[in-house]
Amino acid sequence: GVVDLTNYDQPDEVRKRIEPGACWATWSVPFDVEEGVNFVASAFYLSPAVRSYWESELTGPIQWYATSSDNVSEFLTKLEIDRQNIAEGEKAVS
């Protein structure tokens, strides 16, 4: 299938374990997990190396989805900004 991550409300447990560097390198984003099945969106061809990487990183089966490169880029940029804002907020409190 195809997924648009623009307004996807991602579970915190999935959001916290995302490694942006790996996502940028593979142009793939784990975006949900339900009943032990991981949902991963990818913007490019799923090479054996990309599939192998995510299969080793995620526990359980993976349901793959297609998305645009712009969608992955926007999603990861927003994630990185959110993490930076959280880190800056924690520094301000301490």
Buried (B, 14 or more C-beta within 10 A) or exposed (E): EEBEBEEBEBEEEBBEEBEBEBBBEBBBBBBBBEEEEBBBBBBEEBEEEBBEBBBEBBEEEBEBBEBBEEBBEEBBEEBBEEBEEEEEEEEEEE
